[in-house]
Amino acid sequence: MVCHVYGVRIGLLSGLLLTGAMAAAESQSGHNTLSPAEAAEGWLLLFDGQTLFGWQAAPKEAWQAAEEELRANTGQPAKPAQTTKPHEGGKPATSALLLSTSPWADFLLRMDFRVDPGAQASLGLRTNPDPTAAGKAGADGYELVLASEDPSAWPLGSLKGRKKAAGAALQPGWHTLEARLEAGSIAVQVDGQEVLRYEDPKPIRRGHLALQVQTGSAAFRNIKLRPLGLRSIFTGKDLAGWKTYPQTPTKCTVTPEGYLRVQGGRGQVESEGHYADFTLQLEVFVNGQGLNSGVFFRCIPGESMNGYECQIHNGFVDGDRNKPKDCGTGGIFRRQNARRVVADDFQWLTLTIHANGPHVATWVNGYPTADWTDARPADPNPRKGRRLEAGTLQFQGHDPTTDLMFRNIRVVELPGR
């Protein structure tokens, strides 16, 4: 594809193109993938269809990724609601718990689930990050019922201990659940029908997702999340809200199409806003083959790229997208390589960075690419150690070949729990 920035279109589908890498990563069934429109809208895959990447399992042996499904088996047979005895052998039942490594605040979640007859299962929303607490029904978080030990009391879609859903009884087979959380408002749909709307006067504002199967077996797929509440920090008309450094070789301009263009040698353009725990989504266009750049965050204000770096480099080695060159787009530079090179040069890509305390996760075109926790000693400079304090965002001018464009730059700060 030929790219001309000034006065000539970049491509008919620009930001909606599904890259060759994404097409190659698609499953035969089409499950656990994003459409081009979903990727452009900022949807994120939380289950890649093959691994437990981005999740913590307890116990590990209770969970497996198989045949494009996330499966849980407690080892405890499903039993009628009135049966409370331990299973054969006298050993107490152990719940199967799967906790997301990233916490979320306001979001729209969609997923498919299937629960075996007689099993008990739930979805934790804004759950306590302590797995022990997360396993306690409704103790610290919202427990959304998928299959209850007492369906008459807590039918499918209920918030256990809070509000009963108006849904019908759970039928065998796959179902689609959608949960929308915004501040204290929670709305739940099952198979396209709203079954619950709840307002919490004292809402829990941030927490992890928790899939929990208390007895029997269950399976999940197509787990997708779209962060809500992001606001634009780039006007598309000028550099208001951004600081440039004319003394450096980096040249920063706004194109007639409304893109932030970064060209030239070493330097940066820096946000005036400071961010600590946040979700950042933006679109990036690499206008050259194998160019190198990065999005820096929690930077020391006014200093040159002294921050954490999310790499931008779409190159890979030996024709294998699982072997990123120079960390790979979405990798945390010098900390964790991207697990797969998803994007291509000369096509718009959507990059998501989600930072919470020492934990950072990234997605490229909605595909999970890095999941890293900074265990280093604390230091004001993220290049040297763990920085939790707020800092600026910076887009890097790496070398004289640098030529990148940025658009739809949006961020939301995560509230306290």
Summary of the structure (lengths in Angstrom):
residues: 417
radius of gyration: 22.6
end to end distance: 46.0
largest distance: 74.8
contacts: 1420
relative contact order: 0.17
helix: 5%
strand: 43%
